[in-house]
Amino acid sequence: TQYVFNTDLWFKMKFDEVFCFFEVVIIQSHLDKGATRMQDTKVFVVNADTGIENLCGVLRISSVLTIKGQTYRIPCHLKCGNEVKLTVRHDQGGYEKEACIHMTEIMAFGAGNLL
C-alpha cells in the first residue's frame, strides 16, 4: 500500500470456503527503520457472509531487522471465516512514520473447512 498518515489501510486474503485459522504468518519486506510502518497492524479473521470480524492479534514490530526478526506469527485460536484481513492506521503526531502494509509473504494456516 502507499505510505500515508490519517488513513485506514487494509489488505484481504479471500477464500472460497470458511476455515478455522490457528495462525497467520507475516514476513515483512522492510528490513530497516521502515519496518515500523506496520506497527500496530491488526489481524482479523472475517466471515464475509455474516460480517463478523474476530481479532487474532496486533502486530508489534521487532527491533531485529532480519528476515527472522521480521517474521511474525499471529495466533488466531481457531477463529473461523473466509477472509484474513489486515488493517493499520497511523495518525500524524502519534507515530514517527506513515502507515504502510508491506509484506514479502503472508500465510494463513487453517484447521479445515466448515460444512
C-alpha positions as CSV (number, residue, x, y, z in Angstrom):
1,T,0.0,0.0,0.0
2,Q,1.0,3.6,0.0
3,Y,2.8,5.5,2.8
4,V,0.2,7.6,4.5
5,F,-0.9,9.3,7.8
6,N,-4.5,9.6,9.0
7,T,-5.9,6.9,6.6
8,D,-7.2,3.4,7.3
9,L,-5.2,0.9,5.2
10,W,-6.2,-2.7,4.6
11,F,-5.3,-5.9,2.9
12,K,-7.5,-9.0,2.5
13,M,-6.9,-12.7,1.7
14,K,-10.2,-14.2,0.4
15,F,-11.1,-17.9,0.5
16,D,-13.9,-19.8,-1.2
17,E,-14.9,-21.6,2.0
18,V,-15.0,-20.9,5.7
19,F,-11.9,-22.1,7.6
20,C,-10.9,-22.0,11.2
21,F,-7.5,-20.4,11.4
22,F,-4.9,-21.2,14.0
23,E,-2.2,-18.9,12.8
24,V,-1.3,-16.1,10.3
25,V,2.4,-15.6,9.5
26,I,3.6,-12.3,8.0
27,I,7.1,-11.7,6.6
28,Q,7.8,-8.0,6.3
29,S,9.5,-6.7,3.3
30,H,11.3,-3.8,5.0
31,L,14.4,-4.8,7.0
32,D,15.2,-1.3,8.1
33,K,13.6,1.6,10.1
34,G,10.7,1.4,7.6
35,A,9.5,-1.8,9.4
36,T,7.7,0.5,11.9
37,R,5.2,1.4,9.2
38,M,3.4,-1.8,10.1
39,Q,3.4,-1.2,13.8
40,D,0.0,-1.9,15.4
41,T,-1.4,-3.7,12.3
42,K,-4.5,-5.6,13.4
43,V,-5.0,-9.1,12.0
44,F,-8.6,-10.3,11.8
45,V,-10.4,-13.4,10.6
46,V,-13.7,-12.3,8.9
47,N,-16.8,-14.2,7.9
48,A,-17.8,-12.2,4.9
49,D,-21.2,-13.9,4.7
50,T,-22.2,-12.7,8.2
51,G,-19.9,-9.7,8.6
52,I,-18.4,-11.0,11.8
53,E,-14.8,-9.9,12.4
54,N,-12.7,-11.6,15.0
55,L,-9.4,-10.0,16.1
56,C,-6.5,-12.5,16.1
57,G,-3.9,-10.1,17.3
58,V,-1.9,-6.9,16.9
59,L,1.5,-6.7,15.2
60,R,4.2,-5.4,17.5
61,I,7.3,-4.7,15.4
62,S,10.6,-6.3,16.5
63,S,13.8,-4.3,16.6
64,V,15.6,-7.2,15.0
65,L,15.9,-6.2,11.3
66,T,16.5,-9.6,9.8
67,I,14.1,-11.9,7.9
68,K,13.8,-14.0,11.0
69,G,13.3,-10.9,13.2
70,Q,10.6,-9.5,10.8
71,T,8.6,-12.7,10.6
72,Y,5.5,-12.5,12.8
73,R,3.3,-15.4,13.9
74,I,-0.1,-14.2,15.0
75,P,-2.2,-16.8,16.7
76,C,-5.9,-16.9,15.7
77,H,-7.1,-19.6,18.2
78,L,-9.4,-21.3,15.6
79,K,-11.3,-18.2,14.7
80,C,-13.5,-19.0,11.7
81,G,-14.1,-17.1,8.5
82,N,-13.5,-16.9,4.8
83,E,-11.1,-13.8,4.9
84,V,-8.0,-12.8,6.7
85,K,-7.8,-9.0,6.9
86,L,-5.0,-6.7,8.0
87,T,-5.7,-3.1,8.9
88,V,-3.4,-0.3,10.1
89,R,-3.7,3.4,10.7
90,H,-1.1,5.9,11.8
91,D,-2.4,9.3,12.8
92,Q,0.1,12.1,12.4
93,G,1.7,13.1,15.7
94,G,1.1,9.6,17.2
95,Y,3.6,7.8,15.0
96,E,7.0,8.7,13.7
97,K,6.4,7.2,10.2
98,E,3.3,6.9,8.0
99,A,1.4,3.6,7.9
100,C,2.0,1.1,5.1
101,I,1.3,-2.6,4.6
102,H,4.4,-4.1,3.0
103,M,4.9,-7.9,3.1
104,T,7.2,-10.3,1.3
105,E,4.8,-13.1,2.2
106,I,1.6,-13.8,4.2
107,M,0.4,-17.3,5.1
108,A,-2.8,-18.3,6.8
109,F,-3.0,-21.8,8.4
110,G,-6.4,-23.3,9.0
111,A,-7.7,-26.4,10.8
112,G,-10.1,-27.4,8.0
113,N,-13.3,-26.1,6.5
114,L,-16.8,-26.0,8.0
115,L,-19.6,-27.7,6.1
